[in-house]
């Protein structure tokens, strides 16, 4: 008896628009030409669209960079095929108004040939503290679940009668709908127990930051169990940097060059200024750096040096094109179907990754 192969979701490869003042030639050394602006981040986004990436993450900060929702609305008419993965911080906006904004941007983007069942907007649900209003992890994630549930209902065209811990409202859905009349997919990440439980309930794609292949497999298995317990299924994404060159020696030299001007005190300041600097995910990135060898590698092609000057995703896949693709496919084998990639500086590295990694990854994946 033959067994039919298990169908896998299609491979999604995304790039990163550096909206949060996170673009450098040398990490930790400000460059006015790389500061977040509509012009600079727009150039990155248009390049990713032209070069064939499926999606692009528009990150959200408060003290850092420019606003993600405003940027998404501005860039939507300037891209033709790429999806926008719009990061929104839960509770910064009243949920009914957020639903209306998301529906409007989805319509501004227009339809997709790759997935005609929905539009080209995706939503990265962020659960960080609100500026000036810190909240413990457990209630913060409960608030996130409420926001996501309200927005999903409204964007699915259903009225909301919600009386929860953080929101008390009765409201009809807005007249404006997404192109599909349904809710865009929610991408969501977090390693704490509260975050994992929230993800099982609200995420469509669970995102994890760079980690070893074995540790990533454990997270995937755990989230699959949690989602199944509440009658749901998840896809899985991997947010990581890439340093690819013609040879492994050149790639490692590029990694060393990236941090060659870094003042450790400046790196510490950069890590601490993010609203998520105390999260479980950030703590795991610190563990990886502490476990790395003298050159910063925690696995053969996973380099942790970027985390010396960055809160959040703090490691890069480093190698020649074949090594980078092979490493990414190892993550694919343990359940990852979405890769959100970036490199410094983001515009030239977008071109490089598109030329040297994207075609082989498509063929293999």
N, C-alpha and C positions, 0 to 999 in steps of 0.2 A: 504494500500500500504506500502510495506516495503522499507526502505532506506538502500542502501548499505553503509557500513562503509567507511569513507575516508581512503585511503591507506596512511600509514605513511612511510617515509624513514626508512630503518633499523637502529637500534641503533648502534652507533659507540662509542667505549670506548678506549681512548688513554691514554698513559702515557707521561712522560716528561723527556727528557735527559738533565741534568743540564750542558749544554755547556758554560754557561755564569757566571761561578764562583758562582753558587747559590745552594750550597749544604752544609748543616750544621747538626750537632747534636743539637747545641744551636745556635739560630739565632744571627748573628752578631759576633760570635766567630770563627775565621778562624781555619780550620783543614786541615793540609797538605794532609792527606789521602783522603779528599773529594774535593780537588781542581779539576777544570776541566782539564782533560787530555784525550787522546784517550783511555787509558786503563780504567779509571774510568767511563767515559761516555759510552764507549763500553760495559762495564759490565752491566750498567743499561739497555742499548738498547737490549742486548742479553737476559737479564732476562725478559724484557717485551715481547719479541718475544716468548720465551719458555713458558711463563705463559698465553699466549692467548690474550693479548691486540691486538686490531685491528690496532693501529697506534701509533706513538710516535713523539712528537714535538721536533725538533732539533732547538733550539732558536738561534738567531743571535745577537751578540754585536760587538763592536769594541775594546774598552779598556778592555772588560771583556771576559775571557775564550778563547775558541778556535773557529776556523772558521767552520761554519755550512756546507758549500758546500764541503770543503775538508773532513770533518768528514763523511758526507753522502757517499762520494765516497769510503772512507776507510772501512766503516762498512757494505756497501751493500752486499759484498760477505759473510758476517758472519751471516746474518739473513735469515730465510727461509720463513716466512709467513707474518710478520708484514709489514705494510706500513711505509714509512718515510714521515713525514710532515716537509719538509725542509723550514726553514725561510730564506728569501732572502730580503735584503734591496734594494729597488728600486733605480736605478741609480748608485749603487756602481760598477756595471758591465755593460759593453756595451750590450744592449738588445739582439742583434744577438748572441753574445758569450754566454750569459746566457741561451738562448734557446738551444744552442748546449750542454752546460753542463747538463741541465736538461734532455734532451733526452738521453744523455750518461748514467746518473745515473739511469734513469728509466729502461734502458736495463740491467744495471748491477744488479738491483734488481730482474728482472725476472717477470714471470706472477703471477697472483693471482687467487686462487681458489674461493675466496669470491666474487670477482667482475671481471669476465673474460673479461668484455668489456673494461677494461683499465689496465694499469700496477699498480705498487705498490708505485709510487711516487706521493705525494701531495705537494703543494707549499703554504707556508704561506707568503703572500705578506705583507711586512713591509714598512711603509711610514715614518719612523723616519728621523730626520735630518741626513745628512751625516757628518762624523767626520770632524770638522773644517769648515763646510760650512752650517750654519743654514739657514733655509728658512721658511718664514711664512706659516701658515697652508694651506691656500687656494691654492697657487701655488704648494706647496709640494704635495698635493693630486692630482692636475692636472697632475703633473709629473708622479705620480704613475699610473694614468689612462693610460697615454701614454705608459709607460713601459709595463703594463699588456696587453694592446691591441696589441703591437708589438710582444711580446712573444707568445701570444695566436695564432696570425696569423701564425707565423713561425712554431710553434709546430703543427699546423693543416695542415701544408704542403703547405701554400699559400704564394706567394711573397708579400712583403710589399713595398708600395709606400706611405711613411708617411712624411708629412711636417707639423710638429706641433710646439708648443711653445718651447719645450725642445729638440726634436729630429727631424732631417731632414735626411732621408735616403731612398734609394731604394735598396732592397736586395732580393735575392732569398732565399728560405728556405734552411737550411743545408741539406746535404745528410742524415745525421744521424737523425732518427726519434724516437719517443717513440715507445713502443711495439704496441700500438693501432693505431699509426699514428695521434693521436689527442693530445690535450693539457691536462695535468693533472689538476685536480680540484684546483681552487684557494681558499684558506682560507684567510679571511681578516677581520680586526676589527678596530674599532675607533668610538668614540661617538660624535665628533664634527659634525656640519652640513656638512662641506666639506667631512669628512670621510664617513658619512652616504650616501651622494650622490655618492661618489666614489664606495662604496660597492654595491649600487644598480646597478651600471654599470658593475663592473668587478668581483664581488665575486660569487663563487658557494656556499660557506659556510661562513656565517657571524658569527664571533666570538665575544662574549662579555665576559668581566671579571666578577668576582663574584658580585652579587647584590641580592636584595630581589626578591622573586618570582613575586610580582606585578610589580616591576620596570622592570624585565626581560621581562614579558609579554608585557609591553608597548613598549619596544625596538623592540621586535619581530613584533608587529603589525605595528609599524612605518616603519621598513625596508621592510616588505611585501608590504606596500602601495607604497613605493618609487620604489621598484623593478617592481611592476606591472605597474607603470606609464611609464616605459621604456621597457615593454614587457618581463620581466624576472621573474623567481622564484628563491628563495633562500632556502637553508637549514640553520639551526642555531646551533651554537656550544657554549659551556660554558666552559671556562678555569678556573679551580678552584683547590685549595688544598683540601686534605682529611686527617682527623685524626680520625681513627676508632680503637676502642678497644672493648673488650668483653662486657664492660658495659659503660654506659654514664659517670659515675663517673670517670672511668679510662681514658676515652677519654678526658674529661675536664682536668684531671690532666696532661695528656700528652701535651695538648695545653699549659697549664701554665708552664710546664717544658721547653718547646721549647723556651720560651722568658725569662726564669728565670735568664739568665746571660747577658741579653741585656743592654748595655750602651746606653741611649737615644741619645747621641751625635753620637755614631757609627751608630745607626740606621738611623739618619738623613743623614749622609755621604753616606750610602749605597743607600738611596732613591734618593739622588741628582746626583749620578754619572751616572745614566742611561740616554741615549739620549732621552728617552720619558718622562722624569720626569716632564715636564710642560704640558703634554697633557690633553685633556678633560677627558680621561679615568682615568688617575691618579688622577685628581681632584675629580672624583666621588668616587674613593676608599677612599680618605681623608674624604669626606662627610659621608661615611658609618662608618668610625672609629669615627667620631665626634658624630654620632647618636647612637652609641652602648652603652650598659649598662656598669656598673663598671667592669664587667668581660670581656668586649670586644665583647659581642654578640649583633648583630643588629636584628637578628631573632632567633628563638629558637635553631637552630642548625647551624647558620652561624656566625662564629667567625672572627673578623677583626684583631686579634693580629698580624698576619703575615705581614700585611702592615706596621707595626712599623719598619720593617727592610728590606723592599722590595719595589722597584718601580714596578708598574704593578699589576698583579693579587695579591690582598692583603688580601684575606679571605679564610677560610677553612670551609668545612662542617664537623662538629664534632659530634660524637655520636657512639652508638653501631651499629653493622651491619644493623639491621632492620631500625634504624633511618636514617642512611646514605642513604640506598637504597630508603626509603620512601621520603626523601628530594629530592633526584635526580629525582625521578619519578614525583614530583610536577613540576619540571622544564620541564620534558618531556611533561607534560600535557599542558604547555603553548607554546610548539613549539620547544623545544631543542631536537635535535637528535644526537648530538655529545658532548661527555664529554671528555675534556682533563684534566686529573687529575695529581696530584703530591703530594708528602709528604716528610718530612725530617726525617732522611736522605733518599735519593731517592731509594737506592737499597733495604734496608730492608722493606721500606714502599710499594714498588712495590710488593714484596712477600706477604705482609700482605693484601693489598687491593685485590690482585688477589684471595687470599684464602677466604676472608670474605665478599667481596662485589660483585666481578665480577659474580659468578654463579647466585646469587639471582637477580642481575640486568638483566642478560641475560634472565632469566626465566620470570621476570615481564615485561621486555621491549619488 
